[in-house]
């Protein structure tokens, strides 16, 4: 029996999210990308364990790498972060042409606006609106 995703390789792993067998390659490449994996999937848990044990270096060109954030930021601002993530997902869902680099650019614009505001300088510039407007023009 062939994998139901690629239809080329032999299906050997049972995928709880799809309720059918898929090949190991598709499981590894599509996991949490196109497959909405269940949190108790043994392959997902093993992949996360492997990632924890084999940390990769963060590329130097990673956006917002210079921003220092406290370790407990997710817990102290949980609702704000969830609302921001939801808003981004909702916007990208309504704008099929939106790309990851555009979402990152919007977050960078938000971070720059925040940096400017906490410095005490207020400008008429609207980086977030320009960024979102460019996404919507497509």
N, CA, C and O atoms as CSV, one atom per row, in Angstrom:
chain,resi,resn,atom,element,x,y,z
A,1,UNK,N,N,0.845,-1.182,0.000
A,1,UNK,CA,C,0.000,0.000,0.000
A,1,UNK,C,C,0.893,1.250,0.000
A,1,UNK,O,O,1.820,1.353,0.805
A,2,UNK,N,N,0.615,2.187,-0.894
A,2,UNK,CA,C,1.410,3.399,-1.006
A,2,UNK,C,C,0.906,4.487,-0.052
A,2,UNK,O,O,-0.237,4.470,0.404
A,3,UNK,N,N,1.806,5.429,0.226
A,3,UNK,CA,C,1.514,6.578,1.077
A,3,UNK,C,C,0.385,7.390,0.443
A,3,UNK,O,O,0.374,7.611,-0.768
A,4,UNK,N,N,-0.552,7.827,1.261
A,4,UNK,CA,C,-1.684,8.597,0.733
A,4,UNK,C,C,-1.311,10.045,0.437
A,4,UNK,O,O,-2.076,10.755,-0.218
A,5,UNK,N,N,-0.150,10.495,0.906
A,5,UNK,CA,C,0.268,11.875,0.643
A,5,UNK,C,C,1.038,11.953,-0.669
A,5,UNK,O,O,0.640,12.671,-1.586
A,6,UNK,N,N,2.156,11.203,-0.759
A,6,UNK,CA,C,2.986,11.282,-1.974
A,6,UNK,C,C,2.574,10.269,-3.035
A,6,UNK,O,O,2.871,10.444,-4.217
A,7,UNK,N,N,1.892,9.216,-2.614
A,7,UNK,CA,C,1.434,8.138,-3.502
A,7,UNK,C,C,2.570,7.435,-4.237
A,7,UNK,O,O,2.349,6.819,-5.279
A,8,UNK,N,N,3.813,7.527,-3.687
A,8,UNK,CA,C,4.965,6.864,-4.324
A,8,UNK,C,C,5.606,5.835,-3.414
A,8,UNK,O,O,5.869,4.707,-3.831
A,9,UNK,N,N,5.861,6.223,-2.165
A,9,UNK,CA,C,6.584,5.348,-1.249
A,9,UNK,C,C,5.615,4.477,-0.450
A,9,UNK,O,O,4.417,4.747,-0.369
A,10,UNK,N,N,6.174,3.436,0.128
A,10,UNK,CA,C,5.386,2.493,0.912
A,10,UNK,C,C,4.934,3.140,2.222
A,10,UNK,O,O,5.740,3.748,2.926
A,11,UNK,N,N,3.663,3.010,2.543
A,11,UNK,CA,C,3.099,3.552,3.784
A,11,UNK,C,C,3.458,2.611,4.928
A,11,UNK,O,O,3.041,1.452,4.940
A,12,UNK,N,N,4.238,3.115,5.898
A,12,UNK,CA,C,4.695,2.275,7.003
A,12,UNK,C,C,4.324,2.822,8.379
A,12,UNK,O,O,4.301,2.068,9.352
A,13,UNK,N,N,4.034,4.115,8.477
A,13,UNK,CA,C,3.719,4.716,9.772
A,13,UNK,C,C,2.235,5.073,9.844
A,13,UNK,O,O,1.674,5.672,8.927
A,14,UNK,N,N,1.618,4.687,10.962
A,14,UNK,CA,C,0.229,5.082,11.154
A,14,UNK,C,C,0.204,6.523,11.647
A,14,UNK,O,O,0.835,6.853,12.651
A,15,UNK,N,N,-0.519,7.372,10.945
A,15,UNK,CA,C,-0.635,8.783,11.295
A,15,UNK,C,C,-1.971,9.005,12.003
A,15,UNK,O,O,-3.025,8.912,11.375
A,16,UNK,N,N,-1.935,9.297,13.306
A,16,UNK,CA,C,-3.190,9.513,14.041
A,16,UNK,C,C,-3.998,10.699,13.511
A,16,UNK,O,O,-5.228,10.686,13.574
A,17,UNK,N,N,-3.320,11.718,12.991
A,17,UNK,CA,C,-4.022,12.903,12.486
A,17,UNK,C,C,-4.803,12.588,11.222
A,17,UNK,O,O,-5.883,13.135,11.000
A,18,UNK,N,N,-4.252,11.697,10.385
A,18,UNK,CA,C,-4.917,11.343,9.134
A,18,UNK,C,C,-5.711,10.041,9.246
A,18,UNK,O,O,-6.496,9.704,8.360
A,19,UNK,N,N,-5.500,9.324,10.332
A,19,UNK,CA,C,-6.147,8.028,10.573
A,19,UNK,C,C,-5.843,7.021,9.470
A,19,UNK,O,O,-6.694,6.217,9.090
A,20,UNK,N,N,-4.607,7.081,8.961
A,20,UNK,CA,C,-4.165,6.136,7.942
A,20,UNK,C,C,-2.647,6.071,7.934
A,20,UNK,O,O,-1.979,6.882,8.575
A,21,UNK,N,N,-2.112,5.110,7.211
A,21,UNK,CA,C,-0.664,4.972,7.138
A,21,UNK,C,C,-0.083,5.896,6.073
A,21,UNK,O,O,-0.670,6.099,5.011
A,22,UNK,N,N,1.101,6.455,6.391
A,22,UNK,CA,C,1.845,7.292,5.456
A,22,UNK,C,C,3.309,6.853,5.488
A,22,UNK,O,O,3.718,6.097,6.369
A,23,UNK,N,N,4.092,7.332,4.522
A,23,UNK,CA,C,5.507,6.960,4.505
A,23,UNK,C,C,6.287,7.807,5.513
A,23,UNK,O,O,5.822,8.866,5.934
A,24,UNK,N,N,7.471,7.336,5.893
A,24,UNK,CA,C,8.302,8.026,6.878
A,24,UNK,C,C,8.756,9.391,6.364
A,24,UNK,O,O,8.858,10.338,7.144
A,25,UNK,N,N,9.029,9.505,5.073
A,25,UNK,CA,C,9.485,10.775,4.504
A,25,UNK,C,C,8.391,11.832,4.616
A,25,UNK,O,O,8.653,12.951,5.058
A,26,UNK,N,N,7.194,11.493,4.227
A,26,UNK,CA,C,6.080,12.447,4.326
A,26,UNK,C,C,5.783,12.781,5.785
A,26,UNK,O,O,5.449,13.923,6.101
A,27,UNK,N,N,5.899,11.814,6.660
A,27,UNK,CA,C,5.694,12.057,8.088
A,27,UNK,C,C,6.703,13.094,8.568
A,27,UNK,O,O,6.342,14.025,9.288
A,28,UNK,N,N,7.956,12.939,8.175
A,28,UNK,CA,C,9.001,13.855,8.618
A,28,UNK,C,C,8.920,15.229,7.990
A,28,UNK,O,O,9.177,16.227,8.663
A,29,UNK,N,N,8.569,15.306,6.719
A,29,UNK,CA,C,8.562,16.601,6.037
A,29,UNK,C,C,7.246,17.360,6.188
A,29,UNK,O,O,7.238,18.590,6.173
A,30,UNK,N,N,6.158,16.652,6.329
A,30,UNK,CA,C,4.847,17.307,6.406
A,30,UNK,C,C,4.343,17.475,7.837
A,30,UNK,O,O,3.320,18.119,8.066
A,31,UNK,N,N,5.056,16.898,8.791
A,31,UNK,CA,C,4.672,16.977,10.204
A,31,UNK,C,C,4.581,18.431,10.644
A,31,UNK,O,O,5.546,19.183,10.506
A,32,UNK,N,N,3.434,18.829,11.169
A,32,UNK,CA,C,3.154,20.186,11.651
A,32,UNK,C,C,3.282,21.248,10.553
A,32,UNK,O,O,3.342,22.442,10.847
A,33,UNK,N,N,3.324,20.815,9.302
A,33,UNK,CA,C,3.337,21.742,8.167
A,33,UNK,C,C,1.987,21.623,7.468
A,33,UNK,O,O,1.185,22.557,7.483
A,34,UNK,N,N,1.745,20.467,6.856
A,34,UNK,CA,C,0.438,20.233,6.235
A,34,UNK,C,C,-0.382,19.216,7.022
A,34,UNK,O,O,-1.580,19.058,6.787
A,35,UNK,N,N,0.267,18.535,7.948
A,35,UNK,CA,C,-0.435,17.565,8.802
A,35,UNK,C,C,-0.624,18.206,10.172
A,35,UNK,O,O,0.344,18.639,10.799
A,36,UNK,N,N,-1.859,18.266,10.631
A,36,UNK,CA,C,-2.174,18.820,11.945
A,36,UNK,C,C,-1.995,17.709,12.976
A,36,UNK,O,O,-2.955,17.062,13.394
A,37,UNK,N,N,-0.736,17.505,13.375
A,37,UNK,CA,C,-0.380,16.386,14.250
A,37,UNK,C,C,-1.044,16.479,15.618
A,37,UNK,O,O,-1.226,17.565,16.169
A,38,UNK,N,N,-1.398,15.328,16.143
A,38,UNK,CA,C,-1.932,15.247,17.495
A,38,UNK,C,C,-0.760,15.314,18.464
A,38,UNK,O,O,0.316,14.792,18.171
A,39,UNK,N,N,-0.956,15.942,19.603
A,39,UNK,CA,C,0.144,16.152,20.546
A,39,UNK,C,C,0.699,14.860,21.124
A,39,UNK,O,O,1.840,14.834,21.585
A,40,UNK,N,N,-0.087,13.787,21.109
A,40,UNK,CA,C,0.398,12.522,21.673
A,40,UNK,C,C,0.940,11.553,20.616
A,40,UNK,O,O,1.165,10.381,20.916
A,41,UNK,N,N,1.150,12.028,19.389
A,41,UNK,CA,C,1.698,11.174,18.327
A,41,UNK,C,C,3.130,10.785,18.687
A,41,UNK,O,O,3.947,11.656,18.986
A,42,UNK,N,N,3.439,9.516,18.663
A,42,UNK,CA,C,4.769,9.042,19.059
A,42,UNK,C,C,5.864,9.586,18.138
A,42,UNK,O,O,6.971,9.864,18.600
A,43,UNK,N,N,5.576,9.741,16.853
A,43,UNK,CA,C,6.566,10.274,15.912
A,43,UNK,C,C,6.818,11.759,16.165
A,43,UNK,O,O,7.953,12.223,16.054
A,44,UNK,N,N,5.777,12.496,16.501
A,44,UNK,CA,C,5.921,13.911,16.822
A,44,UNK,C,C,6.728,14.082,18.109
A,44,UNK,O,O,7.626,14.921,18.176
A,45,UNK,N,N,6.409,13.295,19.118
A,45,UNK,CA,C,7.137,13.370,20.388
A,45,UNK,C,C,8.607,13.032,20.193
A,45,UNK,O,O,9.480,13.689,20.760
A,46,UNK,N,N,8.882,12.010,19.391
A,46,UNK,CA,C,10.276,11.631,19.124
A,46,UNK,C,C,11.016,12.734,18.374
A,46,UNK,O,O,12.190,12.989,18.644
A,47,UNK,N,N,10.337,13.388,17.435
A,47,UNK,CA,C,10.950,14.476,16.676
A,47,UNK,C,C,11.282,15.656,17.588
A,47,UNK,O,O,12.348,16.259,17.464
A,48,UNK,N,N,10.381,15.981,18.493
A,48,UNK,CA,C,10.624,17.087,19.429
A,48,UNK,C,C,11.763,16.741,20.390
A,48,UNK,O,O,12.583,17.597,20.721
A,49,UNK,N,N,11.811,15.498,20.832
A,49,UNK,CA,C,12.903,15.062,21.699
A,49,UNK,C,C,14.240,15.196,20.974
A,49,UNK,O,O,15.224,15.665,21.546
A,50,UNK,N,N,14.263,14.778,19.708
A,50,UNK,CA,C,15.481,14.872,18.898
A,50,UNK,C,C,15.908,16.331,18.724
A,50,UNK,O,O,17.087,16.660,18.859
A,51,UNK,N,N,14.943,17.199,18.426
A,51,UNK,CA,C,15.248,18.622,18.251
A,51,UNK,C,C,15.808,19.229,19.534
A,51,UNK,O,O,16.721,20.052,19.487
A,52,UNK,N,N,15.259,18.821,20.684
A,52,UNK,CA,C,15.762,19.333,21.964
A,52,UNK,C,C,17.197,18.890,22.224
A,52,UNK,O,O,18.001,19.649,22.765
A,53,UNK,N,N,17.510,17.660,21.837
A,53,UNK,CA,C,18.851,17.115,22.068
A,53,UNK,C,C,19.874,17.607,21.050
A,53,UNK,O,O,21.073,17.584,21.329
A,54,UNK,N,N,19.429,18.048,19.882
A,54,UNK,CA,C,20.323,18.480,18.803
A,54,UNK,C,C,19.997,19.909,18.378
A,54,UNK,O,O,19.529,20.153,17.266
A,55,UNK,N,N,20.254,20.836,19.280
A,55,UNK,CA,C,19.967,22.250,19.010
A,55,UNK,C,C,20.830,22.768,17.870
A,55,UNK,O,O,22.020,22.462,17.793
A,56,UNK,N,N,20.223,23.558,16.982
A,56,UNK,CA,C,20.955,24.168,15.874
A,56,UNK,C,C,21.308,25.606,16.218
A,56,UNK,O,O,20.641,26.242,17.034
A,57,UNK,N,N,22.360,26.109,15.591
A,57,UNK,CA,C,22.746,27.498,15.756
A,57,UNK,C,C,21.697,28.383,15.078
A,57,UNK,O,O,21.171,28.037,14.020
A,58,UNK,N,N,21.407,29.507,15.690
A,58,UNK,CA,C,20.462,30.458,15.114
A,58,UNK,C,C,21.205,31.256,14.043
A,58,UNK,O,O,22.254,31.832,14.334
A,59,UNK,N,N,20.685,31.306,12.804
A,59,UNK,CA,C,21.354,32.077,11.746
A,59,UNK,C,C,21.473,33.552,12.123
A,59,UNK,O,O,20.592,34.105,12.781
A,60,UNK,N,N,22.558,34.178,11.704
A,60,UNK,CA,C,22.825,35.579,12.044
A,60,UNK,C,C,21.772,36.526,11.479
A,60,UNK,O,O,21.544,37.601,12.034
A,61,UNK,N,N,21.128,36.135,10.377
A,61,UNK,CA,C,20.132,37.016,9.760
A,61,UNK,C,C,18.708,36.780,10.291
A,61,UNK,O,O,17.734,37.204,9.670
A,62,UNK,N,N,18.596,36.109,11.429
A,62,UNK,CA,C,17.293,35.857,12.030
A,62,UNK,C,C,16.662,37.181,12.457
A,62,UNK,O,O,17.305,37.978,13.140
A,63,UNK,N,N,15.406,37.425,12.062
A,63,UNK,CA,C,14.749,38.690,12.430
A,63,UNK,C,C,14.644,38.858,13.948
A,63,UNK,O,O,14.440,37.892,14.684
A,64,UNK,N,N,14.784,40.076,14.384
A,64,UNK,CA,C,14.620,40.478,15.785
A,64,UNK,C,C,15.594,39.774,16.729
A,64,UNK,O,O,15.301,39.623,17.915
A,65,UNK,N,N,16.741,39.345,16.220
A,65,UNK,CA,C,17.730,38.639,17.030
A,65,UNK,C,C,18.322,39.551,18.100
A,65,UNK,O,O,18.763,39.076,19.147
A,66,UNK,N,N,18.334,40.842,17.845
A,66,UNK,CA,C,18.912,41.796,18.795
A,66,UNK,C,C,17.957,42.191,19.914
A,66,UNK,O,O,18.341,42.939,20.813
A,67,UNK,N,N,16.738,41.709,19.876
A,67,UNK,CA,C,15.741,42.057,20.883
A,67,UNK,C,C,15.892,41.131,22.080
A,67,UNK,O,O,15.784,39.911,21.953
A,68,UNK,N,N,16.142,41.719,23.240
A,68,UNK,CA,C,16.268,40.934,24.472
A,68,UNK,C,C,14.895,40.830,25.131
A,68,UNK,O,O,14.225,41.833,25.374
A,69,UNK,N,N,14.501,39.602,25.410
A,69,UNK,CA,C,13.203,39.386,26.040
A,69,UNK,C,C,13.393,38.521,27.283
A,69,UNK,O,O,14.170,37.567,27.264
A,70,UNK,N,N,12.690,38.851,28.356
A,70,UNK,CA,C,12.774,38.030,29.565
A,70,UNK,C,C,12.278,36.610,29.284
A,70,UNK,O,O,11.437,36.400,28.410
A,71,UNK,N,N,12.799,35.651,30.024
A,71,UNK,CA,C,12.435,34.251,29.828
A,71,UNK,C,C,10.939,33.997,30.047
A,71,UNK,O,O,10.348,33.149,29.378
A,72,UNK,N,N,10.336,34.725,30.972
A,72,UNK,CA,C,8.937,34.460,31.314
A,72,UNK,C,C,7.952,35.310,30.511
A,72,UNK,O,O,6.789,35.427,30.898
A,73,UNK,N,N,8.391,35.899,29.413
A,73,UNK,CA,C,7.542,36.800,28.632
A,73,UNK,C,C,6.263,36.115,28.134
A,73,UNK,O,O,5.195,36.726,28.116
A,74,UNK,N,N,6.376,34.865,27.736
A,74,UNK,CA,C,5.206,34.146,27.222
A,74,UNK,C,C,4.160,33.984,28.320
A,74,UNK,O,O,2.961,34.086,28.061
A,75,UNK,N,N,4.611,33.734,29.535
A,75,UNK,CA,C,3.668,33.528,30.625
A,75,UNK,C,C,3.075,34.846,31.121
A,75,UNK,O,O,1.887,34.917,31.437
A,76,UNK,N,N,3.902,35.884,31.189
A,76,UNK,CA,C,3.400,37.149,31.717
A,76,UNK,C,C,2.506,37.887,30.722
A,76,UNK,O,O,1.641,38.662,31.129
A,77,UNK,N,N,2.704,37.656,29.421
A,77,UNK,CA,C,1.910,38.337,28.396
A,77,UNK,C,C,1.212,37.324,27.479
A,77,UNK,O,O,1.092,37.532,26.272
A,78,UNK,N,N,0.772,36.260,28.067
A,78,UNK,CA,C,0.165,35.160,27.330
A,78,UNK,C,C,-1.008,35.590,26.460
A,78,UNK,O,O,-1.096,35.188,25.300
A,79,UNK,N,N,-1.899,36.389,26.997
A,79,UNK,CA,C,-3.091,36.805,26.245
A,79,UNK,C,C,-2.727,37.710,25.076
A,79,UNK,O,O,-3.296,37.587,23.991
A,80,UNK,N,N,-1.783,38.615,25.293
A,80,UNK,CA,C,-1.353,39.512,24.220
A,80,UNK,C,C,-0.690,38.727,23.085
A,80,UNK,O,O,-0.982,38.966,21.914
A,81,UNK,N,N,0.192,37.802,23.427
A,81,UNK,CA,C,0.882,37.007,22.415
A,81,UNK,C,C,-0.118,36.134,21.653
A,81,UNK,O,O,-0.025,35.996,20.433
A,82,UNK,N,N,-1.063,35.553,22.370
A,82,UNK,CA,C,-2.082,34.731,21.714
A,82,UNK,C,C,-2.943,35.576,20.781
A,82,UNK,O,O,-3.274,35.142,19.677
A,83,UNK,N,N,-3.307,36.782,21.219
A,83,UNK,CA,C,-4.113,37.669,20.378
A,83,UNK,C,C,-3.337,38.091,19.137
A,83,UNK,O,O,-3.901,38.155,18.044
A,84,UNK,N,N,-2.059,38.377,19.295
A,84,UNK,CA,C,-1.215,38.766,18.168
A,84,UNK,C,C,-1.091,37.613,17.168
A,84,UNK,O,O,-1.237,37.809,15.962
A,85,UNK,N,N,-0.821,36.417,17.679
A,85,UNK,CA,C,-0.708,35.245,16.805
A,85,UNK,C,C,-2.028,34.973,16.083
A,85,UNK,O,O,-2.033,34.654,14.894
A,86,UNK,N,N,-3.142,35.099,16.798
A,86,UNK,CA,C,-4.451,34.880,16.196
A,86,UNK,C,C,-4.719,35.913,15.103
A,86,UNK,O,O,-5.221,35.578,14.030
A,87,UNK,N,N,-4.381,37.163,15.386
A,87,UNK,CA,C,-4.603,38.231,14.393
A,87,UNK,C,C,-3.783,38.001,13.132
A,87,UNK,O,O,-4.272,38.208,12.022
A,88,UNK,N,N,-2.545,37.576,13.302
A,88,UNK,CA,C,-1.695,37.295,12.138
A,88,UNK,C,C,-2.267,36.132,11.337
A,88,UNK,O,O,-2.357,36.198,10.111
A,89,UNK,N,N,-2.650,35.072,12.034
A,89,UNK,CA,C,-3.218,33.908,11.353
A,89,UNK,C,C,-4.517,34.260,10.641
A,89,UNK,O,O,-4.748,33.815,9.517
A,90,UNK,N,N,-5.357,35.046,11.279
A,90,UNK,CA,C,-6.628,35.455,10.678
A,90,UNK,C,C,-6.383,36.316,9.436
A,90,UNK,O,O,-7.034,36.125,8.409
A,91,UNK,N,N,-5.450,37.257,9.530
A,91,UNK,CA,C,-5.133,38.117,8.392
A,91,UNK,C,C,-4.586,37.286,7.236
A,91,UNK,O,O,-5.014,37.443,6.093
A,92,UNK,N,N,-3.635,36.396,7.542
A,92,UNK,CA,C,-3.041,35.568,6.481
A,92,UNK,C,C,-4.069,34.620,5.878
A,92,UNK,O,O,-3.987,34.286,4.696
A,93,UNK,N,N,-5.033,34.185,6.680
A,93,UNK,CA,C,-6.096,33.337,6.162
A,93,UNK,C,C,-6.999,34.070,5.186
A,93,UNK,O,O,-7.505,33.478,4.233
A,94,UNK,N,N,-7.202,35.366,5.426
A,94,UNK,CA,C,-8.056,36.151,4.533
A,94,UNK,C,C,-7.282,36.729,3.347
A,94,UNK,O,O,-7.877,37.221,2.388
A,95,UNK,N,N,-5.950,36.664,3.421
A,95,UNK,CA,C,-5.085,37.165,2.345
A,95,UNK,C,C,-4.207,36.016,1.847
A,95,UNK,O,O,-3.062,35.898,2.281
A,96,UNK,N,N,-4.709,35.172,0.951
A,96,UNK,CA,C,-3.958,33.997,0.514
A,96,UNK,C,C,-2.594,34.330,-0.102
A,96,UNK,O,O,-1.705,33.478,-0.136
A,97,UNK,N,N,-2.427,35.558,-0.585
A,97,UNK,CA,C,-1.152,35.931,-1.199
A,97,UNK,C,C,-0.105,36.314,-0.159
A,97,UNK,O,O,1.064,36.492,-0.502
A,98,UNK,N,N,-0.503,36.442,1.102
A,98,UNK,CA,C,0.447,36.823,2.155
A,98,UNK,C,C,1.491,35.724,2.333
A,98,UNK,O,O,1.181,34.535,2.253
A,99,UNK,N,N,2.727,36.140,2.575
A,99,UNK,CA,C,3.830,35.188,2.722
A,99,UNK,C,C,4.463,35.334,4.098
A,99,UNK,O,O,4.221,36.316,4.799
A,100,UNK,N,N,5.282,34.345,4.485
A,100,UNK,CA,C,5.984,34.410,5.768
A,100,UNK,C,C,6.862,35.652,5.872
A,100,UNK,O,O,6.844,36.317,6.908
A,101,UNK,N,N,7.641,35.995,4.823
A,101,UNK,CA,C,8.462,37.209,4.937
A,101,UNK,C,C,7.635,38.474,5.189
A,101,UNK,O,O,8.098,39.392,5.867
A,102,UNK,N,N,6.426,38.525,4.651
A,102,UNK,CA,C,5.568,39.683,4.896
A,102,UNK,C,C,5.068,39.699,6.341
A,102,UNK,O,O,4.978,40.763,6.955
A,103,UNK,N,N,4.747,38.537,6.879
A,103,UNK,CA,C,4.328,38.463,8.283
A,103,UNK,C,C,5.482,38.866,9.192
A,103,UNK,O,O,5.282,39.567,10.183
A,104,UNK,N,N,6.690,38.421,8.854
A,104,UNK,CA,C,7.869,38.795,9.638
A,104,UNK,C,C,8.111,40.299,9.531
A,104,UNK,O,O,8.453,40.943,10.523
A,105,UNK,N,N,7.936,40.862,8.337
A,105,UNK,CA,C,8.109,42.302,8.153
A,105,UNK,C,C,7.104,43.075,9.011
A,105,UNK,O,O,7.438,44.119,9.573
A,106,UNK,N,N,5.887,42.568,9.110
A,106,UNK,CA,C,4.875,43.226,9.945
A,106,UNK,C,C,5.291,43.188,11.416
A,106,UNK,O,O,5.139,44.179,12.130
A,107,UNK,N,N,5.815,42.050,11.867
A,107,UNK,CA,C,6.273,41.945,13.254
A,107,UNK,C,C,7.474,42.848,13.508
A,107,UNK,O,O,7.595,43.446,14.577
A,108,UNK,N,N,8.367,42.945,12.512
A,108,UNK,CA,C,9.518,43.843,12.655
A,108,UNK,C,C,9.048,45.299,12.739
A,108,UNK,O,O,9.576,46.081,13.530
A,109,UNK,N,N,8.057,45.656,11.924
A,109,UNK,CA,C,7.518,47.016,11.962
A,109,UNK,C,C,6.879,47.294,13.316
A,109,UNK,O,O,7.016,48.391,13.857
A,110,UNK,N,N,6.188,46.313,13.860
A,110,UNK,CA,C,5.579,46.458,15.178
A,110,UNK,C,C,6.662,46.641,16.241
A,110,UNK,O,O,6.528,47.483,17.128
A,111,UNK,N,N,7.735,45.851,16.150
A,111,UNK,CA,C,8.843,45.962,17.105
A,111,UNK,C,C,9.522,47.324,17.005
A,111,UNK,O,O,9.867,47.923,18.024
A,112,UNK,N,N,9.715,47.814,15.783
A,112,UNK,CA,C,10.346,49.125,15.586
A,112,UNK,C,C,9.455,50.239,16.143
A,112,UNK,O,O,9.946,51.182,16.764
A,113,UNK,N,N,8.157,50.125,15.919
A,113,UNK,CA,C,7.225,51.109,16.459
A,113,UNK,C,C,7.280,51.109,17.984
A,113,UNK,O,O,7.274,52.164,18.617
A,114,UNK,N,N,7.333,49.913,18.560
A,114,UNK,CA,C,7.405,49.795,20.023
A,114,UNK,C,C,8.710,50.407,20.550
A,114,UNK,O,O,8.696,51.133,21.544
A,115,UNK,N,N,9.834,50.115,19.888
A,115,UNK,CA,C,11.128,50.686,20.299
A,115,UNK,C,C,11.071,52.209,20.276
A,115,UNK,O,O,11.549,52.874,21.196
A,116,UNK,N,N,10.482,52.752,19.215
A,116,UNK,CA,C,10.378,54.201,19.086
A,116,UNK,C,C,9.505,54.776,20.191
A,116,UNK,O,O,9.849,55.795,20.789
A,117,UNK,N,N,8.392,54.138,20.461
A,117,UNK,CA,C,7.468,54.653,21.474
A,117,UNK,C,C,8.074,54.614,22.868
A,117,UNK,O,O,7.905,55.563,23.633
A,118,UNK,N,N,8.780,53.533,23.220
A,118,UNK,CA,C,9.346,53.462,24.579
A,118,UNK,C,C,10.547,54.384,24.737
A,118,UNK,O,O,10.959,54.676,25.859
A,119,UNK,N,N,11.115,54.846,23.620
A,119,UNK,CA,C,12.228,55.794,23.710
A,119,UNK,C,C,11.723,57.200,23.993
A,119,UNK,O,O,12.511,58.086,24.326
A,120,UNK,N,N,10.411,57.416,23.865
A,120,UNK,CA,C,9.839,58.726,24.124
A,120,UNK,C,C,9.679,59.566,22.867
A,120,UNK,O,O,9.208,60.701,22.934
A,121,UNK,N,N,10.065,59.022,21.728
A,121,UNK,CA,C,9.946,59.744,20.465
A,121,UNK,C,C,8.652,59.315,19.791
A,121,UNK,O,O,8.403,58.123,19.610
A,122,UNK,N,N,7.845,60.274,19.427
A,122,UNK,CA,C,6.610,59.961,18.726
A,122,UNK,C,C,6.686,60.560,17.327
A,122,UNK,O,O,7.009,61.737,17.163
A,123,UNK,N,N,6.390,59.748,16.328
A,123,UNK,CA,C,6.457,60.214,14.944
A,123,UNK,C,C,5.115,60.013,14.269
A,123,UNK,O,O,4.219,59.367,14.811
A,124,UNK,N,N,4.991,60.575,13.081
A,124,UNK,CA,C,3.773,60.395,12.297
A,124,UNK,C,C,3.851,59.153,11.419
A,124,UNK,O,O,2.880,58.794,10.752
A,125,UNK,N,N,5.002,58.502,11.419
A,125,UNK,CA,C,5.214,57.323,10.584
A,125,UNK,C,C,4.300,56.194,11.027
A,125,UNK,O,O,4.063,56.000,12.219
A,126,UNK,N,N,3.800,55.466,10.070
A,126,UNK,CA,C,2.922,54.340,10.359
A,126,UNK,C,C,3.470,53.091,9.670
A,126,UNK,O,O,2.903,52.641,8.674
A,127,UNK,N,N,4.583,52.515,10.192
A,127,UNK,CA,C,5.184,51.368,9.506
A,127,UNK,C,C,4.255,50.163,9.392
A,127,UNK,O,O,4.282,49.449,8.389
A,128,UNK,N,N,3.434,49.935,10.417
A,128,UNK,CA,C,2.539,48.777,10.375
A,128,UNK,C,C,1.508,48.937,9.261
A,128,UNK,O,O,1.232,47.982,8.535
A,129,UNK,N,N,0.944,50.116,9.121
A,129,UNK,CA,C,-0.080,50.326,8.090
A,129,UNK,C,C,0.524,50.183,6.703
A,129,UNK,O,O,-0.097,49.612,5.806
A,130,UNK,N,N,1.751,50.709,6.522
A,130,UNK,CA,C,2.409,50.569,5.216
A,130,UNK,C,C,2.644,49.108,4.907
A,130,UNK,O,O,2.419,48.661,3.782
A,131,UNK,N,N,3.094,48.367,5.891
A,131,UNK,CA,C,3.381,46.942,5.698
A,131,UNK,C,C,2.108,46.178,5.342
A,131,UNK,O,O,2.092,45.405,4.384
A,132,UNK,N,N,1.049,46.394,6.108
A,132,UNK,CA,C,-0.206,45.689,5.842
A,132,UNK,C,C,-0.816,46.138,4.518
A,132,UNK,O,O,-1.400,45.329,3.796
A,133,UNK,N,N,-0.684,47.416,4.200
A,133,UNK,CA,C,-1.220,47.922,2.933
A,133,UNK,C,C,-0.536,47.261,1.747
A,133,UNK,O,O,-1.182,46.963,0.743
A,134,UNK,N,N,0.773,47.029,1.856
A,134,UNK,CA,C,1.477,46.378,0.753
A,134,UNK,C,C,1.004,44.933,0.584
A,134,UNK,O,O,0.945,44.432,-0.539
A,135,UNK,N,N,0.672,44.266,1.674
A,135,UNK,CA,C,0.150,42.896,1.578
A,135,UNK,C,C,-1.222,42.878,0.905
A,135,UNK,O,O,-1.524,41.980,0.119
A,136,UNK,N,N,-2.040,43.866,1.216
A,136,UNK,CA,C,-3.416,43.880,0.730
A,136,UNK,C,C,-3.501,44.324,-0.735
A,136,UNK,O,O,-4.494,44.039,-1.404
A,137,UNK,N,N,-2.478,45.015,-1.240
A,137,UNK,CA,C,-2.499,45.475,-2.627
A,137,UNK,C,C,-2.346,44.337,-3.628
A,137,UNK,O,O,-2.658,44.504,-4.807
A,138,UNK,N,N,-1.878,43.208,-3.180
A,138,UNK,CA,C,-1.605,42.091,-4.103
A,138,UNK,C,C,-2.835,41.560,-4.736
A,138,UNK,O,O,-2.764,40.624,-5.532
